[in-house]
Amino acid sequence: MAAEPRRTESGLPIEPVYGPETLAGFDAASRLGTPGRYPFTRGVYPTMYTGKPWTMRQYAGFGTAAESNARYKQLIANGTMGLSVAFDLPTQMGYDSDAAISSGEVGKVGVAVDSVEDMSVLFGGIPLGEVSTSMTINAPGSLLLLLYQLVGEAQGVPSGRLTGTIQNDVLKEYIARGTYIFPPKPSLRLIADVFQYCRAEIPKWNTISISGYHMAEAGANPAQEIAFTLANGIEYVRTAVAAGMDVDDFAPRLSFFFVSRTTLLEEVAKFRAARRIWARVMKEEFGAKNPKSQMLRFHTQTAGVQLTAQQPEVNLVRVSVQALAAVLGGTQSLHTNSFDEAIALPTEKSARLALRTQQVLAFETDVTATVDPFAGSYVVEAMTDELEAAALELMAKVEDMGGAVAAIEQGYQKGEIERTAYRIQQEQDSGERTVVGVNRFQLAEEEPYEPLRVDPAIEAQQAERLARLRADRDSSAVDRSLSQLRKAAEGADNVLYPMKEALAARATVGEVCDALRGVWGTYVPVDRF
């Protein structure tokens, strides 16, 4: 009896040998094209890394704005080409550091930003006209974008020179992550307002990073990751078009965010399939004529969920493989996780080693010498086609339910991801799936490791800063601007303009979010069980 073939993370069979018969009838001209041209299977730019490497970002942020600022300057000195900001949970949820609900979480998983004063410290001495900044912030993404713009203005940098990305992807929060604030309808309205505002005011800014990464971290397999991510992307495009925007006016600024796992071949195929699907959707469904509107440009982060606290140095090997998969798959920017992130926030040394991993790939290997080196590979082309078909099948199910929001409200994506996560955990527990250092090749005793710790006094320090800010500012100006914000939220005006006025008057992140909560309410998920 023949043995069962191995399967990919998406459950598709992997044959022991692939040959010409695998690609019988394969039309390279239509399925691949050339790099930088529709359907962009081989990459979104003609020369890819042969001219310059991808943007090397390192995700960082912890404690106070001053501490994170020091880390950013270290990363820049070490050769980082773009900053990537992590915010703490209160900031992500739109609460001030002195709110009761924030207790115990201030500065823990990212930097605490309560006001324009914190943002000024966070980017003090960093020329915003010369760096590209990505901010992992979703429900209050518009606020952090405006704070960044205000700091740029204070530096004398024209808003037209600001470059970077806000994640701003709230749909995946309902599916996998949970840092939502408002219900879906006003959340989508806010995102459409960001699209319109940036087109007029910050034209080089990437207005959204449609994220599969967090769904993958919650357990989604590669087919689910790209299917549910692209379905969310379709929902955002439909929202903007319904708001009266022409697709070619905003689509070139859309970007995506994916994970990269250790299963290198499938990950390369995943990125290629995602590009092809998105190009076809934008061209055929939305009638996008600008080639930039059809491009799926994406940032990649190596898979945090695959890092282990046991034998953490082994994570250096995992991250290297994951980073290589992202590069071979054609990423536009990359963050490599530090080897100690399964234990605590990265130390300065571990963050530097993570960056050095990218630099070795870029400058010591030959992977940047040619574009899409796997093109024509029997196995990768077969996997690309199979993943594309699997993703399209899942996307069709989402469409049958009425689109991404309707499917979210029915719990479809969340349920599918949870089932996949449960299966993976069962395979690890049984030993069917090997995790080096965890269920095979263990050590009798782990070596000691001293993690980076966040000073718990930060919470009190932030509360003191907020008290001084509220005492020093013009309270009547804050009240007037928040009133104007509420009025805009109740009507159809773009809320970012009065929001910027409120933040400039030194209203806090929590106060601005509370003003919107008072109009739009908060999202409460339906318990389906």
Buried (B, 14 or more C-beta within 10 A) or exposed (E): EEEEEEEBBBEBEBEEEBEEEBBEEBEBEEBBBBBBBBBBBBBBBEEBBEEEBBBBBBBBBBBBBEBBBBBBBBBBEBBBBBBBBBBBBBBBBBBBBBBEEBEEBBBBBBBBBBBBBBBBBBBBEBEBEEBBBBBBBBBBBBBBBBBBBBBBBBBEBEBEEBBBBBBBBBBBBBBBBEBBBBBBEBBBBBBBBBBBBBBEBBBEBBBBBBBBBBBBBBBBBBBBBBBBBBBBBBBBBBBBBEBEBBBBBBBBBBBBBBBBBBBBBBBBBBBBBBBBBBBBBBBEEBEBEBBBBBBBBBBBBBBBBBBBBBBBEBBBEBBBBBBBBBBBBBBBBBBBBBBBBBBBBBBBEBBBBBBBBBBEBBEEEEBBEEBBBBBEBBBBBBBBBBBBEBBBEBBEBBBEBEBBBBBBBBBBBBBBBBEBBEBBEEBBEEEEBEBBBBBEEEEEEEEEEEBBEBEEEBBEBBBEBBEEBBEEBEEEBBBBBBEBBBEBBEEEBBBBBBBBBBBBBBBBBBBBBBBBBEBBEEBEEEEEE
